[in-house]
Amino acid sequence: MSSDTATTANGPAAQPPHSQPPAQPAHPHKEGFAKLTVGAIGVVFGDIGTSPLYALKEVFVGHHPLTVDQLHIFGVLSLVFWTMMIIVTLKYVFIVMRADNRGEGGSMALYALISRLSPGIGRSRWLAALGVLATALFFGDCIITPAISVLSAVEGLTIVSPDLAPLVLPLALGIIVGLFLIQSRGTALVGAFFGPVMLLYFAVLAVLGIYNIAGAPGIFQALNPWWAVQFFLADGGLAFLALGSVVLAVTGAEALYADMGHFGRKPITFSWLWVVLPALMLNYLGQGAVLLGTPGAAENPFYLSAPDWARLPLVLLATAATIIASQAVISGAFSVTQQAIQLGFLPRMRIVHTSAAAFGQIYIPAINYALLVLVLLLTVSFQTSTNLAAAYGIAVTGTMFISTMMIALLVINIWKWPRWWAMPLLALLMIVDTAYFASNITKIPDGGWFPLVIGLIAFTLLTTWSKGRMLMVERMRESAMPMEVFIKSAAAAATRVPGTAVFMTTSPTGVPQALLHNLKHNKVLHERIMILTVMIDEVPYVSDEDRIMVKQLGSDFYRLIVRYGFMQEINIPAVLKKVENCGPKLKMMDTSFFLSRQTLLASDRPGMALWREHLFSWMMRNAESAMDFFKLPTNRVVELGSQVEI
């Protein structure tokens, strides 16, 4: 895709001449800065905020345990601090979040942004592959996050009383089931409590940290990067392996960018620098202080850093925080799925808008229940957060690595930063991301294979649908009759009947198959005929003023191009009520919508492997009907079949 191309709803299509999408400003945030900041703390930082529950524990007693002594404690804390500063603060807050696509962030939005600003790069297959791969890995992250977060919180019960250990898995499973079952009700009501609960949670993290640091103030020495260097010099092999667990401290960093459209860059930046980062580091330093005095606390340094009387309330608060973190990830999965559908990488799915006021609050049943089944299977299979930690990280570091590659394209080719300082900066980010990704690769035999398998499946589905739709549109375009020829030959000869016929097509040129079939079988044409194509531009939002383009073709034939952003809901009847320059005002009861339902036929022509053609055909059969997706009135739709060879 490029700046002069767009995507039809579920397929690529060429643009008509001079149809470059107009520049649109980022959508405004109506709430005040304080409200947006609290909201960002509640939604954006849930995942990274729950990392203290398991990060240090996995470093010292995980699959590659470390000796609990001053060198290793200070070395690990130094790595945690500087990882947060380089990956989260420098990379995401100060660089990546500058790459907003009209206010929106995330892998798909970044891919669309590069495609729009640099047509030459945007057409490259490897850039599309990077964007799709990052999205595929994100789905793996969406499955692991609820499982490891909820398990790590509920495991605090074993610290309160070892006798409660048998309750951990059943409770975790019950919480997970309840979490997914309430998705259909929307997050507006629960979301009102997200910010205050997470504010309380981060305050408790900070207080616990200060409480423990007071007994060992020397722990602040760990912020010196020299301790990380000493760690590698003294124990290079284990230090490298420890990176696979240290990165757990920054899982969720990509949420800063992905959720930018909901809250804006400034509230997220403020929340991170002045609330989340200080609270997290105080807590990690506090856990380190506990480990210095009590090495045995490595069993669960988060809960053992609290006084006995506070542990049960802490379990309840941490569980609430992990539910919020999981909710944010699930909502992110819905949002990314919607973007993938609009940009032509997934078939149409049923999307339910759960809030009349907030567009971003959506629910996709197919994704919700697929995630529920996979999260339950994962939880039952791995059973403990320590086992799950081996599976966690590889999807996150893979996504971070890809985002650095894509940002490098922006910095060098589009933003054109001076190379003398842009190249060293990018080199630093690439070295850090590569080191963490390489360390996580060592966890593949212990569970790291799971997110890779999920990512491979998602990547296959995304690319198969995109390729299949492209081939199908190409085949249909090859056999399409020029519109001018059709009007001259058919308009005068065919009988015209009262009413308006809207023929929906993925191609903005040529005669739709449904129009040809209708004339062939019914031998009539309506008084007014509209050829309508829905285009999804590479921007999140298209304003109402730029929504519709009308072209008169003569003999009461009109071609309509209706534009949407990849974050917008499509509603064709609502748009047609606003159409002008097409004769009398359109009335739904006098309008018929004609859709073409394609049947795929295998052919010897080069295209896709046979198994991918069968997969594409299966996805097409299970896609939501165009009638429901475009919000067409059920009693005004006519479907006509056609066969397409791919």
Protein Blocks (a to p, Z undefined) as FASTA:
>chain_A
ZZkbccdehiacdddehiaccdddddddfbdfklmmmmmmmmmmmmmmmmmmmmmmmmmm
mmbdcdddfklmmmmmmmmmmmmmmmmmmmmmmmmmmmcgehiacjklmmmmmmmmmmml
mmpmklmmmmmmmmmmmmmmmmmmmmmmmmmmmmmmmmmpmklmmmmmmmmmmmmmmmmm
mmmnopklmmmmmmmmmmmmmmmmmmmmmmmmmmmmmlmmmmpmklmmmmmmmmmmlmmm
mmmmmmmmmgoklmmmmmmmmnojklmmmmmmmmmmmmmmmmmmmmmmmmmmmmmlmmom
mlmmpcfklmmmmmmmmmmmmmmmmmmmmmmmmmmmmmmmmnopaccdddddfbfklmkl
ccdfklmmmmmmmmmmmmmmnopaklmmmmgojlmmmmmmmmmmmmmmmmmmmnopafkl
mmmmmmmmmmmmmmmmmmmmmmmmnommmmmmmmmmmmmmmmmmmmmmmmmmmmmmmmpc
cfklmmmmmmmmpccdedjdddddfbfgdjdfklmmmmmmnopacfbdcdddddddfbfb
dcfklmpccddebjhiacddddddfkbccdfklmmmmpghebjaddfklcccdddddddd
ddfbdcbdfklmmmmmmmmmmpccfklmnopafklcccddddddZZ
